[in-house]
C-alpha cells in the first residue's frame, strides 16, 4: 500500500474523529468529501465524481462503498479493509447498497452525520440519499466535522506543505526565466508544471491562473492563451502540490516597462501583506487579518480595486479547487492555532485603467507568529 503517513498518524486522526462524533452524539458518519477519506485512510482517487461514501461508526468500523474501478484504487492507496461495490446498471441506486451496510452496523433508528457539502454528493444523489433513509434513521449535516480537524496540520503534514512550497518557488523561477515579449502564456505554464512534476509534485486541485493584458485582471483560469507584448502585464497564480498538499503563490509581473501605477499598487500590496503578517498569529481571529488588509488598501485609496476576502486555508484538497476552510473575510470568528496553513493574497484590480497587481504567499502559523513558506523575493520584478 502506498500510504503517505505513519500508522500512528492515521490512528491519531481516527481517534480525533471518533471523539468528535461522541461529543456530537453521532452513531456514525457518512463521508462524501474526498479530502476526508484521504486524510482518514489514505484513499486517493478522483472517483468521488460518482456516488461513493466512507462509513465510520462509533465503534470504529470503516466500510467504503464505491464503484468497481475504485476497488483496487482503495486497496493500493488506503488502509481500508472492507470495500463494497455498487454495480453500474440502468436505474441503479447506490443508496440501496448503503442501506444494507447501515443494517449490518445496526444503525437503524440511529443518528448519522452526513457530509452534504461535498462535490461528489450531487444534488440528485443527496435527494436519493435522503429519500432512501427517510424514516430509517436521523440525518444531520456534519460537513465540517472532519474539516475542522484537518485545519490544524500535523508535523507529518507540514513536511509535505513545505515540500510543496519548494516546488512553488521553482515554478516562479521558471516564470521569471521565460516571461518576456513574444512568449506564449502556454510556454510559461508548461515550464512551471514541468519543474513541479520533475520535483515529484502532483496535479493541483485547480488550474493555474494565468493572463496578460486585459486578462491579467482575471482571478480565474480561462482558456485563451496570449503572446506577451513588448509592454504588458502578466498575472500568475499557482501552487506547488505534493501528495495533494498545496502551497500557493501569486504575482503580477510587468513586461517591458511598468506603468507608474503598477509601482504604487505593488507598494500597497507589500504593505498590506506585511500588515496581514502582523495579525496572522495564534489567538487572533482570521477576520482580523482581512480587516487590516482592507484598512491598508482603503487608506491608500484602493478600496474599489480590492477584494472582499484576502485568503484561505490550504491543505490536502482535490479538484475542483485548492481553497480550504476557513476563508479570510471580515468577522470570521475562527481563532488561529499553531499548525494552520494560510494563503494570503493581496489583489488589486484597477478596471478603470486596466491594470492589475497581485502578491500572494503561503504561511504556517507557529507558536510565536508565522513562517512564510515561500523563499522568493517580494520585489516588483519587471521583465
N, C-alpha and C positions, 0 to 999 in steps of 0.2 A: 504494500500500500504506500502511495506517495503522500504520506501525511506530513504537513508542513510545521506541525507543532508537537511538543512532547506529550506523552500520555498524562503527565501531571498537569499540564496546561489544559488539556481537554477535560480532565476530571474536575479541575477547579471551576471551569466555565459551567459544566453541568450542575455542579453543586450550587452555584450562584443562581442559575435559572430555577432550580428546584426550590431554593429558599424564597425566591421572589414569588413563585407560584403559591407557596404555602402562605406567605404574607397576604396574598390577594385571594386566598381561599379557592384556588383553582384545582380541579381534579385532573386536568390535562390541558396541554397547549397544542393547538394546530398551527404549525409554522408553514407559511407560504412565501416568506421572504427568503430569497436565495442567500442573502447576507447572513441570516440567522442559521441556516443549515450549514453553511461553510464554517462559520465561527464555532458552532457547537460540535460539529462532527468531521469537518474537513471536506465534506461533499462539494465537489466542484463541477458545475455544469451550466450550460445555457438552456437546459431542458425545462426550466421553470416557465418558459413561454407557453407550455402546456400545463394542464392540471397536474400538480403534484403537491403532496404535503408530507411533512415530517411530524409524527405524533410523539409527544413526550407526556407520559402520565406521571402522577405524583410519586409513584413507586420507582420511577427511573427507567421504565420500559421505553424503548425507542423503536418506532416502526416507520419505514419510508414507504409511501405509496407513490408510484411513478409509472412511466411507460417503459416498454421493453428496451428502447435504445439507451436508457439510463441505468439499466441493471448493472452492467459491467462498469459503467462510469462511477456508480456508487461503490461497487466492490473495490475498484482500483484507487479511489481517492479519499475514501472515508473510513470511519470505524463503525459504520452501521452494519449490523449483522442480520437484521430482519428486514428484508426488502420484498415488498409486494408489488405485483404488476397488474395494472388495469389494461384491458385489451381494447385496441382500436377497432371499432366497428361502427357501422351506421346506427345512430341512435344511442350509442353508449353513454352512460352517465357514471363517471368515476366516483361520484359521491355515494353511490350504492355500495361500491367496494370499500369506501371509507367506513361506511356504517357497519360493515362486517367486522372491521378491525376494532371499532369502538365497542361492539358487542363482546368481542374477545377480551377486551380490557375492562369489562363490566362498567362501562361509562354511561349506560342508560340512566336518565334522570339526574345526571351529574352536571357540574358546572365546568364548561370548557371555554378557554380563551382562544380567540382566533386572530391571526394576523391579517386583517382585512386590507390594510394599506400595503399592498404587495403587487408588483407589476404582473406577476404570474396569475394572481387571482382576479381574472377579468370580471366585469360586471355580471356577465351571463353566468360564469361559474359561481360567483357569490350568491346569485339568486338560486341556483340549483342547490348549493350547499345549505342555504337557509331553509329551503323547502324540504330537502331530504331529512334534515334534523329537526324540523318543526314538530313539537310535541314529543320529541325524543329526549332532548337534553336542553340545558340552558346555555346560550351562547353570549359571550361578551367580547367586545373589541379590545384586544390586548396587543395591538400592533406595535406598541412602544416598549413592551416588557423586555425583550432582548436588546432592542435598540439602545435603551438606556443603560444596559450593562456593557454593551460594546463601546460606548463613548469614551470610557477610560481604557487606554491601551496598556497591555502588559509589557514586560520587558522584552518578551519574545516578539511581540507585535512591533514594538518600537524599532527593533533591529531591521525589520522589513521596511518600515516607513523611511528610515534613514537610507537604506539602500535605494529606495525609490527616489529620494531626494538627490542622491548622487547621479542617477540616470537623468533626472530633470535638468541638473546642471550641465551634463554633457550635451543634452539636446539644445540648450541655449548657446553653447559654443558653436554648434552647427548652424544655428540661425545667424549668428554674427559672422560666421565664415562664408555663408552663401548668399545672404540677403544683400543684393545690390541691383542697380538698374539693369534691366534686360533679363533678369532671372525670374522664372515662374514660381509662383507660390507652391506648385506641385513639387518642384525640386526641393524646396525648403522642407516641406512636410516629409518627403521621402528620406532626407538625410537625418531629420530628427528621429523618425521612427527607426531608422537603421541602427543608430547608436544605442537606442533603448533596447532593441531586440538583441543586438550583439552583446549587450551588457547583461543579458539574462532576464530582461524585463518582459512584461506582459502587454497585451492589448489594454488600453484604458477603458473605463466604463462608459465614456462617451468620446465622441470625436474631438480632436484638437480644433480650436477655433483659430482661423487664420483669415486675414482680409487686408487688402491695401486700398488706397484711395478712399472712395466713399464707403467701402466695405470694412474699413478699419473701425468704423463706429458700431459694428455689429457685435453683440455678445453671444452669438450662437454660430455654430458651423453652418455653412451653406455651400452649395456645390460649385459655384463659379470660382474658377482659378484664373488669376490675372498675372500679367507680366509687370514687374515693378518698373515704374517710370523713373526718369532722371531725378525728378523731385517728387517724393512720395512719402507715404506713411504706412507702416506695416504693423498690424496688431496680431499678436500671437498669444494664445492661452493654451497651455499644455500641462500634462502631468507625467512624471516618471511613475511607472507602475511596476511593482514587484510582488508576486504572489497575491495579486488583487489589492494590495495596499498602495495608496496613492500619495504623491507629494506634488502639488500643483504650483505653477508659476505663471506670471502674466507680464507682458511687456508691450509697449508701443515704441517702435523704432523709426525715427525719421530717416528717409533715404535721400541722399544727395545734399540736402540742406534743410534745416529745421525752421519752421515758421517761428517768429518771436513768441507767439502764444504757446507753442509747444514747450518752450523753456519755462514759462510761468506755470503751465499746467503740470509739468514734471516736478517743479519745486513744490507745488501744492501737494502732489501725490506723495512725495518723500516725507513732507511734514506730517501729512495725515497718517501715513504708515507708522512713523516714529511715535506719534501720539497714541495710536492704537496699541502699539507695543507696550506703552506705559500702563495700559489698562488690562492687558492680557496676562493675568496672574491669578493664582488661587484665591478664592474668596470673593472675587468680583463677579458680577453678573455679565453675561455676554451682551446684554443690551447696553451696558456702559461702554463697551468697545465701539458699537455702532454710533452711540451718541457723540463721542469725541471725534469720530470720523466725520459725522455730519457737521458738527460745530466748526471743525477746522476748514472744511470746504466752504461752508456758508460764510464764515468770517472773511475768507479770501475771495469771495464773490463768485463762487462756482456752484451755488445751490441748484440752478437749473440743469447743470451738467452731471450732477452726481446721481447715484442710485439710492434705493431705499433699503438696501442691505449691503453689507461690506464683507461678507464671507460666510463660511460654514465649516462644520467639522468634516474631516476626511478619515477614511479608514478602508476596510475591505468592502468594496462596493462592486456591483455588477451592472451591466447595461440595463437601462439606457442612460444613467448618469452617475457621476462620481460624487455628487453632493450628498452629504450625510447630515444627520440631525446632531446638534441644533444649528440653526442659521443665526447669523449676527444681524439682528434688526432691533429697533427700539423696543424697550420694555420686555425683551425676552428675559425671563426670570432665572434661566439655568445658571447655577453657580459653578464657575470653573474649578477644576481639580487637576492636580498633577497627573500627567498621562493623557490629557486631552490633546488632540491634534486639530489645529485650525488653519485653514487657508484664508488669509486676509487679502482682499483685492480692493485697491483704490482705483475706481473707474471714473473717468471724466469723458463725457461725450458732448462736444460742442456742436450741436446741429446747425446753428446759425452760420458758423464758419467752416463746417465740415471737417473739424479737427478732433482727433482722439488722443487720449493719453491714459495709459493703464500701467499699474505697477502692482504685482501680487507675489506674495511669498507664503510658504507654509511654516508653521511654528509648532513646537512642542511646549506645552505648559509644564513647567518644572516646579519644584518645591518653592523656589525663591522668585520665580518670574516666568521667563520663557526663553527658548532657544530657537533662533532662525535656522531651519534645516538646510536651506539652500546656501551655498557659499559664494555665489556670484555677486558682483558689484551692483549697486543700485543706481549708478550713474546713468545719465541720458547718453546713450550710445547712438551716434549718427554715422550711418554707413554710406 
